[in-house]
């Protein structure tokens, strides 16, 4: 169904009361069958003056108009509604066009059709339409204004009048509609806003590969042109179809004639004549006229794989983990409930005993003699009977015993034989006593009294320590932290994902793929794992599996910018340009929506600095950034509203809000490719990150140069290309010298090279910046140890205190302990080293400095123990070992070998 809505900002020379009256016509062709195109004609346009917006919703009219019954000209169940900005296609969807569209739709002249035509396209027509769109994406819709011919008194026009009418066509324009979105998988409609251009046959041939004008053939059909709006019928279209068919046939015959070789010169002269003659068509460009149209299909031209099929395919590639064992039920549950009731009653009896006689178990106390035990037992039973607690205990136990009889013993009916009853009671009694003893042993056992304390370190802290170990290239320690997370909870997909990212860092791609697949086996909808499985499948050449993973990720999380972008990058590499275009458009739409809300979300993949929020003291730098961005957005939106209100005080609030949203979206300089690059760099998918950076470089909506060169430098630094990374950082600094992340990465580059003086300068500038870097932990850690190496212990102490407050770890407390020890602040040093030892008791350097502190404070036993553990943990730092031995020799203790 093709719905022609309105043409806005039409030329100002158009006048509704002009004489003779004019009709406004729009027409396009549509292939209904394989070898023939049908003309869809809309000739009932109404010129309206500006002053108010078109009402929404408004009804859609049938194309025959007054030829049908009075109240039947409206299509029942169809209406024109407000279209969201992010769903519009066409030319005037940019932010800078918002103000013009608001003005045009409120105050300028327009021609309204609000008419729809429905047609049936068979299989051949669908194939022809798809082929034509793929060959030439633009589809022409012609527009013209033509005077209505008033019949004479006899009801006929004269030959002279008719001859004049045959060539009278004015304001001939054309709209080039991009129909490629109809080839996107699953797309059934497009609604767009398109500019109106003057009609030239040369442009028509170049853009659409068509050789003739529909409306010019229409103007040669007297029966059709001679009718007014009221008599626009199907017969006029049939006349037009016959003329167009004859014209197409004549063109084919003419092309076969020998004399047709000299036609190009004549065509060029005709094009020059058109440029001179079509001055009326140029008024569309001067007025910035645009046309609103909608094309909808009952079924998409390219079907989309349903989410169920994708989920089934992912399940075949990565089978889900078997379900967890069922909870105890039936007989087992009845026994467990009985044991829990026994434990409850035993606890209450013990409380009553302690209330009457004091503590029941006194450490190192003398046991009671049998007489005293019997006396206390008698008093306890008497108290329980007198207080009614004994009866309450029996009632409490009754329900669990009944369940054991029914569920365990399978007895639900009364006994008729007394002997059977007695035998059953004996059996039940033995069973209940045995289970009572088992429950009491669990409850009152000395071993079971050991309470299971919560782990000192939670999973987020372990991830933070693992990232810190990666920073220091201690991959063995990092692997231990990741494995400990898995031991604690193997059912968390993020634990498997992080372990897979670690293997991506160490270039163990097979192990990484196993981890990502394990994450999917736990949770089939874990988006980051789906994306990384797709990346690794493409790297290994399994393109079908990669497409399945990427497409499944877009179905699981349709608002994920990174998922759509990666899907587009993959389709582009497979030369599926239309699907890639669809994916990039969807990614841009989701990014605009996210920017309007004020935050950019990536698929559950956080930065290193965000994973360091272990303690309640850590500040949230993201909140500050988002608040700053939000304040900028509000300011920009407020300025936009003020400008609109100054110039157009009657514009509706909805229009102003739309302009505000679009303006705020443009205030943040990020793109879909940069968002994707950040995710890929954090996941160490360097090959795909390079391709995304290349697309960012070629993108017309490219973000800031500094962010691009910063990401490129990160990629080059991860690859070990230090010289190229330095060049990229210089480019980034030339564009934005105040960005703290650029200075931080510059410092890391100098640190890796061993140029600690330059690294110190860059780190200091980063920390002194007004804005906070995205990862201050690594900066403070490296800068602090540079200070210690240079003997600047006061500066080191301040830096490590800052790191301990924001993101504490074993190394930050160790650095603080070393700085305090060198400043002879032994108490503070011992406290800091104790904190470091609490977070990681296998760090040999921590034990070494603890031994030094104990030697300085004269604690022989603790000094020997600390030294013993330092040697046991294989302390490799020779300077520290030499210092410990010298101090041991001076004080005369501390080494068990003495």
N, C-alpha and C positions, 0 to 999 in steps of 0.2 A: 504494500500500500504506500503510495506516494502522497504526502500531505504538503501542500504549498500553503504557507502561513501568511507572511507579510514581507513586503519590500519597504525598508525604512530609508529615510533621508533621500527621498526621490528628488529630482530637479525641482527647483522652486518655481520654474515657469509653468509647471502643471497647475491647472486651475479646475476645480470641480464644476464651475459654471461656464466653462468655455463653450463656444459654438464653432462647429458642430460638436455634439457629445462624442466622447472617446471611450474606447474599450481598452482594457489592459489585459494582455494575453501573455501566458507563460506556457512553454511546451518543451517536452523532452521525448526521446524515444527509448523504448524498453523491449528487449528481445523476448517475446512470449514463446516463440518456437525457435528451432535451430537456425532457420534460413530467412527469417523475416522479423523486422522490428515494428512494434506497434507505437503509434504516436499517442502520447497522453497530453491532452490539451486542457488548459485552465484559462477560460476566457471570461470569467465573471469577477475580475478584480474591481475593487471599489476604492477610489481615491478619497483619502480622509485628510483633514487638516490636523495639525498638531495641537497640543494642549493637555492631553492626558494619555496615560498608558493604556494599552490594550488590556481589557479585563481578562483575568485568569481565575478559574478555568472558563473557557468559552467553547461553544459547540463547534463541531466540524460539519460542514455542509456537503451535500451530494453535488456532483459536478453539473447535473442538468438543471439545477436551480428552479426557476419558475415553471418549468415544464411539468413538474410533479405537483402533488396536492399541496395545499397551503401549509399544513403543519407537518409535512413529511420531508421537507428539504434538509432536515438535520439527521445525521447518523446517530441512532440511539446507541448509547454505551461508549461513545468516543468523544473525547474533548481534548483541547489544547491546554496543557498545564505548564506551570513554571518549571523550567529545566535547570537543574543545578549547574553551576559554572564548570565544575570539573568533568561533566559528562558531555559538554558541547564540543563539536568539531568545527573546523573551518578556519577562517582568516582572522576574525576579530575576537580572539579569545585571550590575547595577551593583556597584561596588566595596564599597559599604557592606553589600551583601547576602551577601558572601562568607563571613563568619564564621557567619551564621545558617545558610546552606546546609551548611557543613561540620558544624555541630552537628546539624542535622536529618537529614542523610544518614548520620550515625554513631550517634546516640543516641536518636532519637525514633521513634515508631511510624510504620509506613508500610503501604500496601496495594499489593501487587505483582501486576500482570497479566502483563507480558512476553509479550503476545499481539499478533499481527498479523492483519489481514484484507486480503485482496487482492480487487480488483474491476476490471472492465473498464468504461471510460467511452468511449462512442462519440463521434463528432464533435459531435453535438448536445449531449451531456452536457458536453463540454469547453467548448463555447461558453456553455452555461448556467452552468458553474462560473466561467468567467472573468468573465462579466457580473455574477454575484452577488458575487464578490470585489470587483470594481470599484465596485459600488453600495454595498456595506456590507462593509468589510474584516474585520469580526469574524465568526468562525464558532463556534457554540456546541457544546460537548461537555458533556453532562449527567452528573452523578454522583449516586448514591444508595446508601443502605444499606437493604436490605429483608430481613425475616425469611424464612427458608426454611420452606415449608409441608410438614409431615410428613404423609404420607397415613395414613388409618386402616387397620385390619386388612383391611377389604374392598377397600382400594386406592383409595377415593374419599373426598373431603372432604364434610362436610355442608353444607347450604345456608347455615346460619348461619355456619359457619366460613368458607365461601367469600365470603359477603357482607362479612365482616370483612376478609378478605385483599384484597379488591378495592380498598380505600382505604388499606391500610397501606403507607406510603412514608415513609421517615425520612431525615434528613440530606440533603435535596435540595439539591445544589449545581450550579454551572455554571462551566465554564471558557470564557473568550472567547479563542479562538486567532486571532491576526492572520495571515491567509493572503495578505496583499499581497505578501510576498516571493516567492510562487509566480508572480507576474506580472512579476518581474524577468527580463530576457532571459537565457536559458540556465539558470535555476535549476530544479532537479529535486527538491529536498528541503528541508524545514525541520525542524529539531530544536529544540524550545523548552521552556522552563520557564515555566509560567503559574500565576497565583494562582487559587485556588478561591473563588468568591463564592457567597453564598446565592442560591437561585433565586427570582426574582420575575418574573412575566409582564410587568410594566411595563418592567423593565430589559431583558428579552429583546426586547420590541417596539422599544424605543428603540435598542438597540445592534445588533440583527441583523435587524430588520423581520420577525420571526417571531411568530406569534400563539399557538402551542400548544407544550406540552412533550411531548417524545418519551416520557420515562419515565412521565409521568402516563397516557398512553395505554397504555404497557406494563403499568402496574399494574392496568389494567382488563381485561387479557387473562388470564383465570384459567388457561388452559392454559399460558401462558408463565410466569406468576408462580408457579404451583403446582409448578414443577419446581425441583429443586435444582441446584447447580453441575454435577453429573454428568449432568443431563438437559437442559442448555442446548443447543438444537439449532436447525436452520434452520426447523423448523415453527413455533416460537414467534415467530420474526421474521416469518414470513408472516402469522401472526395479527395481529401488531402492525401490519404494513403495511396490512392490510385495515381495521383500526380507524382508523388515521391518515388513510387516504384518505376514509373515511366522515366523519370529523371535519372534514377540510378542505372536503368537499363541503357538509356541514351549515353550516359557517361562511359559505360563499359564499351559500347559500340564505337564511341568516338575515340577511345584510347587505342582501339585496334586499327583505325584508319591510318594509311601511310602519311597523310598530311598532318597528323597530330603531333609530329615531332617538333614542329615549330611553335607549339602552344605555350611553352614556358615564358617566352618574351611577352606574349599577350597577357598571360596571367600576372606577370610583374606589373604591367601597365595598369591592369585592373586593380591590383593591390594599391598602387599609387593613387588611383582614382578614389578607392575606398577611403584612404587616409584623408583625402581632401573633402570627401562628401560626408562622412559619418561624424559631423561635428556635434550632432545631437547626442550620439552615443558617448562622446567625451564628457558630457554633462554628468554622467554617472560617476565618473572619476572625480570631477570637481566637487560634486556634492557628497562624495564618499558613501554612495548608496550601497546597501547590502541587503541580502535576501535570506530569509529563514525558511528552511525546508527540512522535512523529515522523510526518510525512506525506511520502511520496516518490512521484515519478512516473517512469514509464519514459521519457517524452519531456517536455520543458519546455512549459508552456502558451504561452510567448512565445519563439520561437527566437531565438538570438543569431547575429549575423553572424560567420562563422568568421574567424580571423586572416588566412587566405589571401586571402579576398575583400577584406578591408580593405587588405591589402598591395597587391593588384592595383589597387584603386581609387586608393590614394596614388600608385602608380607611373603611373597614367594622368594624375593631376593634375600630378605633378612627375616627369617621366621621369628615370630615373637617368643619370648621366654615363656616356658610353662608357668601356669598359674601357681601362686603360692599354695602350700598345703592348707587344706581346709581346717577350720577351727574344730576343736573337739566337739563331738556331737554324740547323741544317743547314750550308750552305756559309759563311754569314756568321759563324757561331760558330766554324767551323774556322779561318777567316782570323784572327779575333780571338785565338784560342788560339795560333796560330803567332806572331803579333806579340807576345803576352805572353811567350812562350818566348824570342823574340829579345831582348826587353828584359831578361829575367832573365839570359840568358847574357852580354849586354853589361855588365850591372852586375858580374857575377862577374869578367869579364876586366878591367874597369877597376879593381876592387879588387886583383886580382893585380898589375896594372901599378903602382898606387900603392904596393903593398907592396915592389916591387922597385926602383922608381926615384923614389919620392916623389910629391908632388902632381902630377897630370896637367895641371891648368890653374892656372897661377900668374898672378894679376893683374899686369898691366904687365910680365910677364916676356918675355925675348928668345926668339924661336922657335928651335927646334933646327935645325941644318943637316941636309941630306938624309942624309949619311953616318951621323950620330949617330942619326937616326930609324930608318934601316935596321938599325943595330946593335942598338938596343933592341927592334925588331920580331923580329929573329932570336933574341935572348935570351928574349923572352917566349914565342915559339912553342916553343923548346926546353924551357923550364920547364913549359909546359902538357903537352907530350908526355911528358916524364920523370915528371911527377907523376901522370899518368893523367887529368888534368882534361879534356884534349882529347877523349878517348874518352867521358868522362862527358857532355860537352856534346853530342856526337853522339847518344848514347842519349837524352838529354833532348829533343832536337829530333825524334827519329825518329817518335814517336807523332803529333805535330802535322803532320808532313809526310805521313804515311800518311792522316790524316783529310782533308787537302787533296786528295790524289789521289782518295780515294773520294767525298768530299762535293762538292768544287769541280770536279774534272776528270771525275767520274763514271766512273772506271776501277776495275773490281773483278776483272778477269780478266787473265791473262798474254797478252803479245803473241806472235803467231806469226810476224809479219813483222819482221825487224831494222830495216828502214827506218822502219816505223811507230814502233817503240820509240825509235829515235834522234830522230825528230821530236817524239815526246811528251816525251822527256827534255829536249830543247832548250826546248820550250814551258814545261815545269815549272820549269826552271832560271831562265828569264827572269822567270817569275811570282814565284818565291821570292826572287830578288834584289830585284825591285821592292818586294815587301812587306817585305823586310829593311830596305831603305833608308827606307821609310816609318816603320817601327818605330823605327829608330835616330834618325831626325830628331825623332820625338816624344820619345824618351828623352834625347837629348843636346842638344836645342835649347836655346838660351839663353832663349827666351821661355817654354818649358815648365818651366824651372827655377824660375819664380816660383811659389812654393807658395801654394795657396789657403787662407788662414787662415780660421779659424772666425770668424763674425760676432761682434763685440764684444758686441752686445745680443741676448738671446734673445727669443722671442716673448712670454713672460710679462712681461718687462721692458717691451717695447713696449706691451703692454696697460696696464701700470701707468702709463706715461707718457701714454698716450691718455686714461686716466681723469683724470689730473692736469690735462691740457689741457682736458677737459670741465669740471672744477671751476673753472677760470679763464675759462670760456666762450670759449676759443680753439679753435673747432670746426675751423678749417682745419688746425691742427697735429694735432689729434686724428685727423682723417681721414687725414692723411699716415701716422701711425703704424699705423692699421688697414690701410691699403693696403699698407704695407711688410710687414705680417704675411702678407697674401694673396700678395704677390710671393714670399715665402720658401716658403710651403707652401699652395697652393691646394686641396690634397686634405684639409685638416683642417677638418671641419665647424664646429668651435668658432670658427675665424677668421671664417667667413662669418656665424655667429650673432652674434658680438660686433659685427661691422660693421653687421648689421641692427639690433641694439639701439641703436647710435649713431644710425642714421637714425630710430629711434623717438623718441629724445631731440630731434632736430631737426624732428620732425613730418613727415618725408618717408616716408609710409607705403608708397607704391608702391615706393620703393627698398628699404625695409626688407623688404617681402614678397619682392622679388627675391632679396635676400640669404638670407632664410630658405629659400626654395625652392632656391637654390644649395647650401645646407647639406644639404638633403634629397636633392638629386641626387647629392651625394658619399656620404651615408650615409642610407639610407631609414629607419633606426631611431634617428635622433638625436632624442631625446625633447623637449628644449627647442624645437627648430625645429618639430616637429610641433605643439606647444602654441601657439607664436606664429603659425604658419600658421592654426591654428584661430581664434585671437583676431582676426586680421586678416580672415579670411574672414567671420566674423560681423559685424565692423564694416562690411564692404562689402556685406552682405546675402546672401552665398552660404551659406545655412544648411546645405544638404546637404553641401557641402564641409567646413564647419566641424565638423559632427558626425562626418564620416569621419576628420578629423585628430585630434579629441579621442579618439574611440573607438580609433583605431589606437595612440595614445599609451598608453592603458591596457592594450592587448594587448602592446605592446613592453616595457613596464616595469610589471607588475601591482602592484608594491610602491610605486609612486610616489604619494605623498599629493597632490601638486599636480595631477597628471594626473586623478585621480579627482574631485577637488574642482572643477576647471575643467569637467570633463564634466558634473558635477551642476549647476553654475551655468548652463551652456548649456542643459541640458534643462529647467531651471526657467524660463528665459526663453522657451522654446518650449512651455510649459505641458504638459510631459511629466513630471507630478509623480511617477509611480511610478519612472521611470528616474532622476530626480533623487534620489529617496529612496534608491534602490539605490546610486547613486554616492557619496552622502554617507556611507552606512553603511560602504561599502567603504573610503572614505578614513579614517574614524575607526578602523576595524579596523587598517589599515596604520599609522596614526599611533601607535596603542597598541603595536603590535609594534615600531615603531622606537624609541619611548620606553623600552620595556623593554630594548632593546639599548644605550641611552644616547646615541644621536646621532640628529639629525633630518636627513634627506637631501633636498635639493631637486634638481631635474633638471639636474645639471651646471652650475648657475648659481651662481657663487661671489660673495661680497661683495667690495667694492673692496679691503678690507683684506687679504683672503686672496690677492688677485692681486698683492700687493706683495712677495711673498717671492722677491726676486730674488737675494739673496746668502745665504750660509750663516750670516750673523750675525743674520738676522731671526728674532725669537722667534715662536713659534706660540701666539698668544693663545687659539686654539680649544682647544688641549690643556688649558690651565689651566681654561677654562670647563667642558669635559667632565669633567675630574677633579673639579671642585667638585660638578658635578651628580651624578657617579657616587658621590662620598662621601656626598652627601645621600641618594641612593637607597639605598645600603647601610645607612645609619643608620636610615632609615625602615623598610626591610625587616627589619632586625634587631629593632627595637622591636616590629614586628608579630609576628615569630616568638616573641619573649619573652612577649607577651600571650597568644598562643595556647597556648604551652606551660604557662603558669601555670594557665589555666582548663581546658584539655583535654590532659592529658599523653599520651593515647593516640591523638591524631589523627595520621594518616600524614604522612610527609614530603612527599608529592606535594600534599596539600591545603595544607600550609603554604607550599609553593613557589608555588602558584597565588595564594594570598593576598598573598604578598610581591610577585609580579609586578604584580598589580593595584594594590597600594598604591604601588609605585614609579612606575607610570604616571601616577598622579594628582598626584605631587609636582611635575611640570613643568607650568607654566601656559602651555600653547600649545594651539592648536586648528587644525583643518584650514584654516579660513578665514584665520587669521593667517599660516600657512605659505604659503598661496597669495598673500596680499597682498604678502609679502616678495618672492616671485618676480616678481610683476607690477610692483611698484615698481622693482625692479632692471632690469626689461625695459622700463620706461616705458610700460606698457599701462595708462594711467590710468583709462580708462573701465571696463575690467573690474575694476580694483583697487577702484574706488568701489563696484561691485556686491558684490564680496566683503566689503568692510567693512560694507556694509548687512546682509548675511547674518550677519556676525559679531555685529552689534549685536542682531539678532533671535534669535540662537542661545541655547537654554537652557544649553548647555555653554560659555558665554562665558568667555574667559580674563580676565586682569587688565585693569583699566581703563587703566592706564598704557600698556601695549603697544598697546591699541586707539587711544588718543588720540595716541600717538607716531606710529603708522602713518598716522593721519588727518592729522597735521601734516605728515608727509613728502609726502603726496599734495597737500595744499594749497600747500605751498611749491613743489613742482614746477609747479603751475598758476599760481603767482604771486599766490595769495590770502594775502597776508602777515598781514592782520588776523585772518582765520579761523585761520591757523596759530598765531598767538600765543594765541588763546583755547584751542585744542586743547592747546598745550604747558602752559598754566596748569592745565588739567584733569589732564594727565598728572603734573605736578609735585605736585599736591595728593594724588595717590594714591601716588606713589613719588618722594620727593624725592632719593633717593640714586642713581637710575639715571643713569649717565654719558652714555648715548646721548641722553637728554632734554636735558641741559645742553649737549651738543655741538650738537644741532639748534637749540637756543635761540641759541647763539652764532652759528651759520650764518645764522639769521634776522636777527640784529642786524648781522652783517657785510654781508649783502645790502642791508640798509637804509642802510648807511653809518654806523651807530652803533658805532664801533670801541671806545669805552670799555666799553660793555656787552658787546660781543663778547669783549673781552679778559677781563672778569670771568668770563664763562661758560666760556671755554676754559681758564682757569686752574683753575677748580673741577673741570672734567672731568679734567684731567691730574693733579690732586691726589687724585682719588677712589681708593679702595682697589681698585675694579674698573676694568678697562680698557674703554674705549669700543670699539665694533666697528670704527671707522675713526679711528685716531689720526693718520694721515698728513695729512689735510686740516686737522685741528686744529693740529698743529705748524706746518704751512706758513703758515697764515693768522695764527696767533699770533706766529710769528717775524717776519713782515713788519710786523705791528702794532708790535712792540717796536722794530724798526729805524726805523719812521716816527716813533716817540716818542723815539728816541735812547737807548733802554735796550739797549745792545749786548751787555752781559754776559748778560742774560736771553735775548736773541736767540741768542747763541752756544750756550747750554745747550740751548735748544729745538731748534735746527737740528742740533746734535750728536746729540740723541736721534732725530730724524727720519732723519739719515744712517745711523745704526746700524740702525734697524728697516726703513726702506724708502727706500733712496737713490734720488735722482733729480737731474736737472740743477738744478732749482729749490732743492732742499734744500742741495746743495753751493754753489750761488750765494749763498743766504742766509747760509750759514756763512762764505763768503769775504767777503761784504760786512761782516758783523759783525767778523771778524778785521781787515779793512782799517781799519775805523773805530776799532778798538782799537789800531791801529798795530802789529799782529802780522803783518808783511808776508810772512814765510816761510810761516806757516800759511795766510794768505789766498791766496797763490799756489798752494799745494798744493790747497786746496779749489776754487779757480777752475779749476785744471787738471783736477780730477776732473769738474767740471761741464762743461767743454769736451769731455772725452772722451765723456760721455753724450749731449751735443747740441752739435755744433760750429757750429750755425747760430743760436745765441742771441746777439743783438747786445749784450745787457747784460753777458754773460760776457766778451765781447771788450773792452767798454768798461772794465770793472774790471781786466782783465788789462793793459790799456794804462796805467791809473793805477798799478798795482803796478810795472810796468817803468819808468815815469817816475820813481817814487820811488826805485827801486834803480839808476837811471842806465844802463839798457840801451837805447841809442838804437834799434838795428835792431829789436829785439823790440817796443819801444813803437810804432814806426811801423807794423809789420806788424799788431799788435793793433788799432790805431786804424783802419787801412785796412779790416780785416775788419768792425769795428764799423760803419763807414759803409756798407760794401758790404751788410751784413745789415739796413740801414735802421734804425739806432738812433733811436727816437722819443722817448726820455726826455730832455727839454730840460735838466733840472737836471744830469743826468750829462754830457751833452755840454758844458755850460758849465763844469763842474768840470774836465773833461779839457783844454779849451782854455786855461783859466786856468793849469793846471799846466804845460802845454806852453809857454806864454809865459814862465812863471817859470824853467823849467829850460833853455829855449832849444832844445829838440828834441822829436821825437815826431810832428810833423805834416809829411808829405812835401811839403806845399804851401809850406813856409817857403823 
